[in-house]
């Protein structure tokens, strides 16, 4: 948040939601290879029940909600 405030003073971080640890990595990301869809869905559901503190360290992707001040 501090780095964004310094780089873009007119933007404020409303929330950050980390996601996509195991499921994203095992699909190959943006590559064409990966595991079967049902297995990926199961991994995504599993990630959904993990504590947020753990996902902050494991996640490879994040959803940011920003507000223009």
Helices and strands as residue ranges (DSSP letters): H 2-7, E 11-19, H 22-27, H 37-49, H 52-58, E 61-68
